[in-house]
Amino acid sequence: MSRFAYVNGRFVRHGEAAVHIEDRGYQLADGVYEVWAVFGGKLADAQGHFTRLWRSLDELKIAHPMGEKALTVVLREAIRRNRVREGLVYLQVSRGVAPRDHAFPNPAVPPAVVITAKSVDRAAAEAKAAKGQAVVTVPETRWGRCDIKSIGLLPNALAKQIARERGAVEAWFVDEMGLVTEGASSNAWIVDAEGRLRTRDTQANILRGITRSSLLEVIAQAGLPVAEQPFTVEEAKAAKEAFITGAGTLVLPIVSVDGAQIGDGKPGPVATRLRRLYIERAKAAAI
């Protein structure tokens, strides 16, 4: 089946899609992105992602390429054209095309927009979750504005490569105080020795994960104890359970950190339950 991409106002075949060589996203990583999970052909956690997108654009002083209603139409069309029922849709907005210069173009140029959509094998993802996955830790090397969902992801890519080389699915960044900040493409969680859910608070230099935010609401509804409180690598290794959250991973149980077994080495009951509850909520609220 042919795939299609949306590039600056029109849909083109995926294999023929291209951006200008002086697109500032290509040359300077001057742009932002968002990723929505797709359930039943619909966008999950839609409003949260839109809100974060607008904030990221505003923080970088990049013009909004279109309004929310128009963007929703385009995202849905990308899903439809690519026949995605279960999957992911990716949006990238750069500052636009201009002769290479570090300073912003003056006068300003229109932002550049790229959207792609792809299917995900949910059965394979469930098998991965049922098995549990590994993470490794790496030193925090990113810039000081991780709250912006920037396309400048080289430290994340390097961390992911380290994880892959060590047989892990994710890398957790660890700051100078020995505290886990977040994953290269996810938020990090544990169920500590006292049975409390813990994840780093968003006042720290981390991304305000949308799946994380939705899961906090699920946790509140379930009446589970939770603290937005940092944890050390040693606390993670001693935890009853661990997991990560994100649009791609949803709620994914973690069974080892740097080779150290978590709990009994199997996905725990809390993470397993939260994965089920989150997916049920996301499907019900998808638009």
Sequence and secondary structure as in RCSB ss.txt:
>XXXX:A:sequence
MSRFAYVNGRFVRHGEAAVHIEDRGYQLADGVYEVWAVFGGKLADAQGHFTRLWRSLDELKIAHPMGEKALTVVL
REAIRRNRVREGLVYLQVSRGVAPRDHAFPNPAVPPAVVITAKSVDRAAAEAKAAKGQAVVTVPETRWGRCDIKS
IGLLPNALAKQIARERGAVEAWFVDEMGLVTEGASSNAWIVDAEGRLRTRDTQANILRGITRSSLLEVIAQAGLP
VAEQPFTVEEAKAAKEAFITGAGTLVLPIVSVDGAQIGDGKPGPVATRLRRLYIERAKAAAI
>XXXX:A:secstr
   EEEETTEEEEGGG    TTBHHHHH  EEEEEEEEETTEETTHHHHHHHHHHHHHHTT   SS HHHHHHHH
HHHHHHTT SSEEEEEEEES B SS SS  SS    EEEEEEEE  HHHHHHHHHH EEEEEEE    S TTS B
S  HHHHHHHHHHHHTT SEEEEE TTSBEEEESSSEEEEE TTS EEE  TTSSS   HHHHHHHHHHHHHT  
EEE   BHHHHHTSSEEEEEETTTEEEEEEEETTEE TTSS  HHHHHHHHHHHHHHHHH  
